[in-house]
Amino acid sequence: MSDSMFDWIASKCVSALLLEVSTTPKPGLVDRYHDFRETYFEHFLIASLALYSVFRKAAVTGRKRRGRGLGKVIYEGVNEMLSCQRGGNTHLGAILLISPIASASSLSETKPLNLKSIRKNLKIIISRMDWKDTLNIFKAIKLVSPRGLGRIPFLDVLNDETYLEISKHRLTPLKALSPFIDREVVAYEWVKLYPRSMYGAATLIRNSKKMPVRDALAQTFLELLSKYPDTHIMRRGGKQLAERISFMASKILNLGGVTTEKGLEAIRDLDSKMRKSWKMRPGATADLLASSIATALLSGWTP
């Protein structure tokens, strides 16, 4: 495989990050017109571009080692994200979701890819990763996540016992993440082989045939939010709150979403409500949108 293929994969992954943060309106999150108090739109742009080399390395790791060592690449990526800007965590979830996609894409000989081949190759990459990859993934999460992955003590990234357990039992990423599939979108996608990202990619491609790309991106975000209760909101505010936000997104879609004035008015109202508390930031849906865009771009979709 030529170096140009690795570059092509990395460029699609970075483009996905740029399109995700540019998606507007995006209720409760950073978009072209809204910042967080601690993290600005520009922080996302800088970090996105800095991750080019990380996604390229993920692609190389997939081709040369069938994914073994991808955990170290992810750890390096999180370090790079944090060191290149002052806005803190901009892309942890997206790095965790897109790095395996970049790695899996390198197993194909031709471009663009198709969704079935990406998913087939994801199974190869994720199943080949070992306990050392798990250690690096958990250490990467520890760099930016004071709340860990959850409340199961032996899998809390802040607990030293976690790393001893991983080493002692040689826990692969699949085994380590399986307990979290109902509370973390990254765990769900890794274990289930990215069904939500595949749905998001297909939805984005379908929407882009009916409306301008900026509307298609925002509409796809709403569809993902309505279909899958956001796991960030779920962990911070509870399952009931996450389900209520998803229900509200569904109501907006019934009004036409971003394609109608009533839909846009409802989006503005939801956005205003969600920005009142950090518990209502649908960051998992943003990560899922990013991986959906990356999958769509790698399969030949052109914005």
N, C-alpha and C positions, 0 to 999 in steps of 0.2 A: 504494500500500500504506500502511495506517495505521501509526502508531507502535506500536499495540498488538500488531501482528504481530512487530515487532522485539523487543518486550518478552517476548512469548510464547516466541520462539526462545531468547532469553538465559536465561529462567527454566528452560527444559528442560535447557539445557547446564549450568547451575549445579547443578540437581537431580541431574544425572548424576554430577558430581564428588562431591557429598555422599553419594550412594548408594554410589559406589565406595569411598570411604574408610571408610564404615560397614560395608561387607561383612565379615562375620566368620563363621567363621574364614577367614583369607587367609594361607596358609603363607608365612613369610619376610618378611612386609610389615607395615606399620602398619595396624592395625584398631582396633576399639573397645576392645580389651584389651591391645594391644601398641604400644609406641613404638620408634623407633630412638633410639640414644644422642643423635643430633644433631637429630632431627626428631620432633615429637610429633603425636599425633592432632589436637590443637587447631590446630597450624600449618596442617594441611590444611583445616580448617574455615574459618579466617580467609582463606586464599588463595582458596578456592573462592568465597566471597562477593565478594571483591574483583574477581574475574574477570567478574562480571556485565556491567560496562560494556564489557569487551573483547569478549565474545561478541555483545553488542548491536551494537557497532561493526563486527564481522565480518559480521553480518547486513546492516547498512546498506551496507557495501562490496560485498557480493554483489549487492544489489538495484540499486545506483546505478552500479557500475563493473564488474559481472560478475567480481569477484574481484581485479581489478587494484588493487594497493595493500594486499592482505591481508598481505603480508610485514611491512609496517610495523606493522599491527595486532598481529601475532604478537610482534614485537619489543617493542612497548609492553606487551603482556600479560605477557611474561616479566619486564620491569622492574617492573611492578606486583606480580607474584607475589613477587619478591625483596624489595621495599621494604615490604610490608605485614606481614611477620612475620620472625622470626629463625631459622627452621628450614631456610633454604636452599631448594634445589630441591624443590618439592612436585609441580609439575604441568607441567614442560616438555613431556614426551611427550603429555600430555593436551591441552595448548594446541595443539600442532602437529596433533593428530588431529581435535580438535573444531572448531577455528576454520573449516576448510573446510566442515565439515558445517553450521555456523551460516550461513555465507555461501551455501551451496547451497540451504539451506532457504528463504531469502528469495526465491528465484526462483519459488516456488509461490504461487498466488493464494489457496489455501484451506488450512485446517488441520482435522484432522491430515493429515500427508503419507503417502505410501506408499513402501516401500523402493525400488521401481523408479524413482520420480521423484527421490528423493534421490540415487541413484547416477547417474542421467542428468544431474542438475544439478551433481554433483561434477565430472563430466567437463568441463562448461562452465567452472566456476570454476578448476580446476587448470590447464586448457589455456590460459586467458587470462592467467595470471600471467606476469610477465616477469623479466628479469635483475635489476631493482631489487628485486623481491620476494625473489629468491634471496639477494641481499646482506643484506637485513634478516633473513631466516631464519637464515642462517649466523651473523650477528652475535648473534642471540638465543641460539643454541646456545652460542656462545662465552662468553656471560655466565655460564653454569652448568656447562659441560662441559669440564673440563681435558683429557679424552681425545679431544676432537674427535669426528668422525663415523667415523673409522677410520684405517687406516694408509696410505691413498693420499695422498701428499704434497700434490698440488695441490687436494685437497678436505679438507685438515685445517683446521678452523676457527681453529686457533692460528697457522697459517702465513699471513703477509701476502700471499704469492704467490697464495693461493687467491682472494682478493678481486680481484686484478689479472686473473686468469684468467676469473673470472665476468664482469667488466666488458668485457674484451677480446673474449671469445667470446660475450658476451651469453647466458650460460647460463640457461635457464629452470629453475625448480625441478624439473621433470620430468627434464631432462637432467642436472642436478647430483646428483639423488638416485638416479638409475637404477643407478649402480654399487654401491649399498648395499642393494638389495632383499633380499639373502640374509643381511644382518647387522643390519638395523634395521627394526623393525616400521613406523615412520612412513614410511620410504622405500617399503616394500612396499605399504602401503595407498594412498599417493598415486599411485604408478605403476600399480598394478593396480585402482584405483578401489574400494578398501575392501571386498574380499570377506570378510575376516576379521571386520570390524565388522558386516557384514550377517549373517554366520553367527552371531555373538555375539548380535545383536539377536533373531534368530529363535529362538535357543536359550533366551534369557532369557524371551521371551514364552511359549514352550512350557513351560518349567519352572514359570513362575508360575501356570500352570493346574493344576498337580499338587501344589504345595506352597506354604507361606507365602513371602512375598516375600523375607524375610531368608535363607531356605534356597535359594530360587531364585537369588539373587545369588551366594551362595557356590558353589552347584552349577555355575553358569555359569562362574565363575572357574576351577574345576577342569577343566571341559570345554575351555575355551580353552587352559589350560596343558597338558593332555594332547594336544591336537590340534596345537598350534603350539609347538615348542621356543622358550623365551623368549630373545629376542635380547640382552637385557641380560646374562643368565647366559652366553650364548654368547660375547659379547665379553669378559667378565671371566674366565670359567673354562673356555671352550672348548666346542666343539660337542658333545663326548661327555658333558660334565656336563649341558648343557641337555637333551640327549636322555634322559639318565638320570632327570632330574627329571620330564620329561614321561611317561616310562614309569611312574614311581611314582605320578603323578597318575592315570594310567589304571587302575592296580591299585586305587587308592582308589575310583574310580568303580565298578569291578567289585564292590566290597564294599557299594555303595549310596551312597557319598559322604556327604553331610551328613544323609542320611535314615536312617542306621542307626548303631547304637552301634559296630559294628566299623569302619565307615567313619570315624566321628569319632575313634576311637582311632588309626587309621592317619594321619589328618590331623594329630593332635597329635604323633605321632612324626615325621612329615615336617617339621612346623613347627620342632620342636626341632633337627633336623639342619640345616635351612636357616638358622637364626638364628646358627649358629656362624661363618659367614663372609659378608662383604658380597658375595662372588662369587655367592652363591646367592639374591640378592634378585630375584624375578621381576617387576621393575618394568615391563617391556614388556607383560606380561600384564595388569597393573593398568591401564595406559594403554589397552590394547585393550578391557578391560572397561568403562572409562569411555566410550569412543566407542561401544561397543555399547549401553550404557544410553541415551546421548544419542539414538542412532538409534531405539531402541525408543520412547522417550518422544515424540519428534517424530512418530513414525508412529501415535501414539494409545494406546500402552500406558500403563495406569494402575496404579501399584504397589498 
